[in-house]
């Protein structure tokens, strides 16, 4: 089953790949020479990398919200089961 931990791990892997691409980009011919295309490529790359970081943060936050919702649901379900058990005892 895929959970948020799997998703955040995959995002981290993609981000690691992005760092490797950054190194290759820096070593590429034309880097730092002021070419418009090179600057545009850098800007797009850093925008993508920033979005990956934000996506990982959002997934972590959502995972926390889901954990809280699951806990609330579990408590409510226990209360329902207690009420059902009490009613069964009365009918017995």
C-alpha positions as CSV (number, residue, x, y, z in Angstrom):
1,X,0.0,0.0,0.0
2,X,1.3,3.4,-0.9
3,X,1.3,5.9,2.0
4,X,2.6,9.4,2.5
5,X,6.0,8.0,3.7
6,X,6.4,6.3,0.3
7,X,5.5,9.6,-1.5
8,X,7.8,11.7,0.6
9,X,10.6,9.2,0.0
10,X,10.1,9.4,-3.7
11,X,10.1,13.1,-3.6
12,X,13.4,13.1,-1.7
13,X,14.8,10.7,-4.3
14,X,13.7,13.1,-7.1
15,X,15.2,16.0,-5.2
16,X,18.5,14.1,-4.9
17,X,18.4,13.7,-8.7
18,X,17.8,17.4,-9.0
19,X,20.9,18.1,-7.0
20,X,22.9,15.8,-9.4
21,X,21.3,17.7,-12.3
22,X,22.3,21.0,-10.8
23,X,26.0,19.8,-10.7
24,X,25.8,18.8,-14.3
25,X,24.2,22.1,-15.2
26,X,26.9,24.0,-13.5
27,X,29.6,22.1,-15.4
28,X,27.8,22.5,-18.7
29,X,29.3,24.6,-21.4
30,X,28.1,28.2,-21.4
31,X,27.3,28.3,-17.7
32,X,28.0,31.7,-16.1
33,X,28.6,33.4,-19.4
34,X,25.4,35.3,-19.3
35,X,23.6,33.4,-22.0
36,X,19.8,34.1,-21.8
37,X,19.0,30.4,-22.3
38,X,21.4,29.3,-19.6
39,X,19.9,31.8,-17.1
40,X,16.4,30.7,-18.1
41,X,17.3,27.0,-17.6
42,X,18.7,27.8,-14.1
43,X,15.6,29.7,-13.2
44,X,13.3,26.9,-14.3
45,X,15.5,24.3,-12.5
46,X,15.4,26.2,-9.2
47,X,11.7,26.8,-9.5
48,X,11.2,23.0,-10.0
49,X,13.5,22.2,-7.1
50,X,11.6,24.7,-4.8
51,X,8.3,23.1,-5.8
52,X,9.7,19.6,-4.9
53,X,10.7,20.8,-1.5
54,X,7.3,22.4,-0.9
55,X,5.5,19.2,-2.2
56,X,7.4,17.2,0.4
57,X,6.5,19.6,3.2
58,X,2.8,19.6,2.1
59,X,2.8,15.7,2.1
60,X,4.3,15.7,5.6
61,X,1.7,18.2,6.8
62,X,-1.1,16.2,5.2
63,X,0.2,13.0,6.7
64,X,0.0,14.7,10.2
65,X,-3.6,15.9,9.5
66,X,-4.6,12.4,8.5
67,X,-3.0,10.9,11.6
68,X,-5.1,13.2,13.8
69,X,-8.3,12.5,11.8
70,X,-7.6,8.7,12.2
71,X,-7.2,9.1,15.9
72,X,-10.4,11.1,16.3
73,X,-12.2,8.5,14.2
74,X,-10.8,5.7,16.3
75,X,-11.9,7.3,19.6
76,X,-15.4,7.9,18.1
77,X,-15.6,4.4,16.9
78,X,-14.7,3.1,20.4
79,X,-17.4,5.2,21.9
80,X,-19.9,3.8,19.4
81,X,-18.8,0.2,20.2
82,X,-19.2,0.9,23.9
83,X,-22.7,2.2,23.4
84,X,-23.5,-0.8,21.2
85,X,-22.1,-3.2,23.9
86,X,-24.1,-1.5,26.6
87,X,-27.3,-1.8,24.5
88,X,-26.6,-5.5,23.9
89,X,-26.1,-6.1,27.6
90,X,-29.4,-4.4,28.4
91,X,-31.2,-6.6,25.8
92,X,-29.6,-9.8,27.1
